């Protein structure tokens, strides 16, 4: 059995592609967060009520619950509540909110830009790492060009 080896620099090219793929995903996430936070700041979104169900911690801690729109429609479960005084909220409470997509914004609550900014900074950092690794790989291990000789 013959073991096939990668060409020199293949791992660098693959790592660069991986970093750029993660940067693209972070960019998409940042665009979604910025758009939703901008809507929240402008008081836009679908009005309704959030039934607070759970205090959950991950990167940060937030209240989560089920949103029901004022105009009806199916309830949306597991939405994060932003812009509320977290200490004044408790399980079972109904909070007036606006649904802006990935989260709900408490009425008259301050928009929370933290996650949008963090996603933007992550995009820039990982993207620059990917571009730097790509440039390094290209200079140290250029892709061979096919020969221009005519073969009969």
Buried (B, 14 or more C-beta within 10 A) or exposed (E): EEEEEEEEBEEBBEBBBEBBEBBBBBBEBBBBBBBBBBBBBEEEBBBBBBBBBEEEEEEEEBBBBBBBBEEEEEBBEEBBBBBBEEEEBEEEBEBBBBBBBBBBBBEEBEBBBEBBBBBBEBBBEBBEBBBEBBEEBBEEBEEEEEEEEEEE
